[in-house]
Amino acid sequence: MHSAMHSLVTRFHLLLFGVTLAIAGVVLIHVPPTYAFPAHWQGSTADWLWPRDIALAVAPLIQLLLIGAFFLLGRALTANHLAKTRHILDPALTLVLAVAAACQLGLLLIGIGSDFDMFRITGFGLAALLLVLAVVIFEAERHSYGGLRMPWPIKSDRAWLLVHRASGIFCAIAALALAWLAWADPGPGPLVVAMAASLLGAPIFAALVTLAARGL
C-alpha cells in the first residue's frame, strides 16, 4: 500500500498502455504488413507515408518511456513533495497517455478505411483542454497548492503573476494554433507533431519563464 501511494504510475495508466498495445494488435491482424499510413496530403495525393510497423510502435514506446520516467520521478520525490504535486503530475501523465492511445486508435481507423478522423477529434479535444488550462493558469491565485509547480520557488508576487500570465497566454496560443491545424486538416502527421509540441512546449515555456523571473 505504501509503495502504491509513493508511485505516480497508477493502474489506470497501465490500462491506457494496455489499450494502446491491444489496438496495435488489432491493426497487425487486420491491416497488411505492406500498408503505409498517409500522414500528409498534398492535394489528393499522400506525400508523407508511415510504414505500418513503425507507425504502430511510436505510441507504445512513448507511453513506456513516460511511465518509466514518472515512476522514477515518484520514487525520487519526498512523500511531502509527492503529496503536493500528485494532483498535477497524475492527470498530466493520464492526458499524455490518453492522447497517445487516441492516436493509435486513429491509425486503426485509417487502416480499416473508416471516415471517422480520430486525429482531428483528438486535436480539437486537446485544444479545448489547453484553452481551459490557459484560463486556469492565467487566473491562478498564489497559495501553497495552486498554480504551477516547479523545483525552484517563485519568490515574489510580481514574479508569480508574470509567470502565470505568460504561461496562460502561451497555452491559449497553443490551443488556438492546434484548433486551426485540426480544422485545416493537413493530415495526421502534422497534427501529431503539433500535439506533441503543445504538450512539451507548455511546461518547457513555463519552466523557462519561471527561471527568468527568479530575480524579480
Order of alpha helices (4+ residues) and beta strands (2+ residues): alpha-alpha-beta-beta-alpha-alpha-alpha-alpha-alpha
